[in-house]
Amino acid sequence: MSEKVIVYSDGGADPNPGIGGWAAILQYGEKEKVLTGNAAQTTNNRMELTAAIEALRALKRPCQISFHTDSQYVRRGITEWIEEWAARSWRSKTGKPVQNVDLWKALWPQVQRHEIEWHWVKGHAGDPMNERVDRLARQARLAITPPDEVDENVPRLYLRASCKGNPGPGGWGVVLVAGGETEQMSGSAVSTTNNRMEITAALEGLLMSPPGAIIQVFTTSDYLYQGITKWIYGWRQRNWQKKDGQPVANGDLWQALDQLAGQHSIQWINAKGQNNPFLEDAAKLASAAIAIA
């Protein structure tokens, strides 16, 4: 096994389950191969597994591989669980069929062809290759994602945030488009995080609309979008605690947003990857606000 290959893979679905995309980057010396794909109805885990399968299938000969994934499900499945699953005819210790068994069965022989070191990379933590493969997977998903319908008769709120450091000085920007008129607002904080600025932008933007208003809210923040459309229901039921009993990060702002959002009829739109002049204007407002933080 003289060939030494570096692999980065990623996959996801939005919502989960829902439309998904996956991507893998294979590097061998100065050569590079990029693979992507998508599925109309899938899950995060299935896309992560598919990315790993397709990456290994692309290698025609046995190789020494340094494999990087931000999925503990994939890494632990291969390094800790899969041999026992196979020995038990692909059933868990409780006797139930292994989830995603079709993909695990497809991945296992591919893994056995190679000599692989599995590395877990924390997602969205600044690793350049992880960030790159994440963008590719997202682009693959968006390629088959129907665009959200924008109702020109409904007020539209565009949110952006920026932060220099974590924590550090941060800013937020909001553009409200309603009835042919455009209103802008921005603000800043001396020491904050990007996530807190994203939530603050949503709070300040919604305060620009009267209670009971129907409004479309556009955000490029996965954190804000997933939080307000999915996670918040569990947080609320657990009295603003995570499943491990720890307080929800930015719980003060999430509680305020939960209360304020309940006073409106809101369609939340994940606009990550979209080219939109109003989002660009909001981003400029956020960046400019940092200068006076």
N, C-alpha and C positions, 0 to 999 in steps of 0.2 A: 504494500500500500504506500507507494511513493508520493502520490498526489495528496497535497495538503490543501483543504478547502475550508473557507470560512463561510458560514451560513447565518443569515439573520432572517427570521420569519415573524409574521404577525397576521392576525385575523380578527374579525369582529362583526357583530350584527347590530343594527339600530333600526327599530327596537330589538330587544333580545327576548324571545326569538323574533326574527324579522328579516329584512334584506341584509345580506352580508357580503363582505369582501375579504380577500386574503392576498398576501404578497410574500415573496421570498427574494432575497438577494444572495447570490452565490459568488464568491470571489476566489480566484485561483491565480496567484501571482498578480500580474497586471490585468488579467482578464476578469470580466464581470458578466453575470447573467441575471436578468431581472424577470421574475415570473409573477403574474397576477391573475386573479379570477374572482368570480362572484357567484352568488346564489340568491334566488328570489325569496326563499323561505328557509331560514337556517338559524343557528345559534352561534354565540361567541366561540364556544368550545369546538364546534364542528369546523368553523373557519380556521381556528388555530391548528387543528389536526390536519386539515386539508393542506394548509401551507407547508407543514412539515413533510407530508407525504409527497407533494409535488416537487418540493426542493430535492428530496432524496431520489425520486424517480428520474430527475433530470441528469443525474450522475450516471454515466454509462459504465464506469468501472468502480471497483471498491476503492474507497478513499479514506484518508485520515481527515476527520471533520471536527472543527470547532463550531458547535451549533449553539446559537444564541436565540433565546425566546423569552418573552415577558409573561408566558403562560406557565404557572406552576402546575396546572392541570396536565399539560403536555410533558413537562420535564419530570414531574413525579410519577406520572403514569408510566413513562418509559423506564425510569431508573429504579422505581420502587414496586410498582403494582403489576406490570404487564405479565411477568413470568408466572405469577400466581394465578392471574386471570386465565392465561392459556392452559395451565395445569388443571384448572377447575372447569374446563370447557367453556371459558369466557363467562363465568358467573362470579359474582362477588362472594364475600365470606358469608353473607346472609342467604345465598342461593339465588339472588335475583340476577337477571341478565345485566351484563355490563352496559352502561350507557354508551352510545355511539360505537357499538361493537363492530359495525361494518368498517368504520374508519380505523379503529385500533387493529383490526385484522389486516387491513391494507398497509398500515404503518409498520407493523412488527417485522415482516420479512424485509422491508426496505432498511430498517435499522440494522438487522443482522448481517446485511451485506457489507457494512462499513465499520470502521473503528471510530466511535464518536465520543467526544467530550461534550456533555450537556451543560450549558451555562444559563442561569436565570438572570435576566436583565430587568431591573425595575422600570416599568413603563412610564413614559412621560417624565423622565428624570434627567433629561439632557444628553443621553447617549446618542451621538449623531446618527449612527446606523439604525438604532431602534426608532428614532424619530422619523428617519427617512422611510423605513419599511412600513411604519404606521401610516404615513401620508399616502403611500402607494396602495395600501389596503383600503384606506378610506376613499381614495379616488376610484378604485374598482367598485366599491359599494355604491358610490354616488352615480356611477355610470349607468346603473339600472334603477336608481331611485327616482320615482316620479316627482317632479317639482311640486312643492307646495303651492297651491293656488293663492295668488295675492289678490285680494279684493280691493280694488281701488276706492271703493266707497267706505271701507273700514279703516279707521286710524291705524297707522303702522309705526311701531316703535323699534328703533335700531340702536343696539347697545354694543359698546366696546370698552375695553379696559386695558391698562398698561401699568407695568410696575418695574422699577429698576432695582433688582435685588429681591430676596425672599427671606425676611421682610426687607422693605426699602421704600423709598418714595414712590407713590402710585397715583394714578389718575383714572378717571372714568369720563366717558362721553356718551351723550344721548342725542338722537335726532328723532323728533316726532313729526310725522307727516300726516296731516289731517285736513280734509276739505280743500286741498290745493295749497295749503299753507304749510310752511316748515318752521319748526321751533327747535332750537338747540340749547343744550345745557351741559355743563361739565363741572367737575370738582376734583379735589385731590386730598391726599393724606400724607403726612410726613413719613410715617412708618407703617406699612401695611403689606398685604400680599395681593397677588393678582386675583386670586379667588375672591377675596373680600371686596375688591374693586368691581368684579363682575356682578356680585350680588347687589352691591351698592348702586351700580348703574341701573339694575332692574328696579330697585326700590324707588330711586329718584325719577326714573322714567314713568313708572306707574302713577306716581304722585302728580305728574303733569296731566293726567286724565281724570275726569270726574268719576266718583264711585258708580258702579253699574255700567260702565262703558264697555262696549265690545271693541277688542283691540287685537291686532296681530303683533307679536313680539319676536324680533329677529336677534339671535345671538350666535356668535361663533365659538362660544365656550361650551365644550362638552360637559364640564363640571356643572355649570348653571343649568343647562338643558336637562341632563340626566337627573340632577338633584330635584328640580321643580316638577318634572314629569313622572319620575319613578321613585327615587329614594325617599322623598319627603313623606310619603304615606307611612312607611315603616318607622321613620324617625318620630313622626307624630304619635303613633301608637305606642312607641317605647319611651315616650316622654323625653324625646330629643336625645336619645342614647343610641349608639350603634349596637350591632348584634353582640359585641363582646362586652357591652356594659359601659364602654367609655363614652364621654360626652361627644356629640357630633361637632366636628370642626366648624367654626363660624356659626354656632347654634343661635347666637343672638340675632344675627342677620337673617338666617333661614326662618326663624320664628316670625320675625317682622314681615318677611316677604310672604310667608304662608298666609298671614292674616290679611295683608294688603291684596294679594292675588285673589283671595276669596271674595273681594268686593267688586271684581271685574269678571267679564266673560272673555277669557284669553285663549288664543291659539298660539302656542309656543312653537317657533320654527327654528330648527338647527340649521343655521346658514353657513356653517363651516365649509370653506372651499368655494363659496359663491363670490363672484365679482359683482359688487353692488356699490354704487356711488354713495348711498346714504351710510352704509357700513364704513366705507372709507372716510367719510366726513366725521363719523363718530370716533374712528380710530385717531384721526388728527386732533380732535378735541381732547381725547384722553392723553395723548402724548404731550400736547401743549400744556395741559393742566399740571403735569409733573414738574414743569419748569418753575412753577410758582408754589410748589408744595413746601 
